[in-house]
């Protein structure tokens, strides 16, 4: 999966279905596509997948969960995300600080990638130069879901691709 080598499996993320309208992946528990608002999806089998998870699956927290790995592909290599990966130039905040020395437009406490429950999110930590998902700026402190293949950009120059494996 990672062009720089293998990585270990971490948290849980929902299985996905593909929107027939915009062709993007969405969690199986979504009724409407979070990207375009459409309500028709195709599941892994190629059949329409509009069915909601059972009430029992929702109650016990197993609706659509599969073991996965979350990895960020940086210009210098891949980093696993276990529960939380802070991104910034402050060594007390982020394990990536040493690698970010040359990225002077990345804030000391720029953003974080989080696994919460069964979803993966990005949150801008109030950075000066912004955090972007697929070219769209996210508002400071908003928890924004990300999906496999999304490109994250921190400030102007630092880019990482998110990889979510099953």
Order of alpha helices (4+ residues) and beta strands (2+ residues): beta-beta-beta-beta-alpha-beta-beta-beta-beta-beta-beta-beta-beta-beta-beta
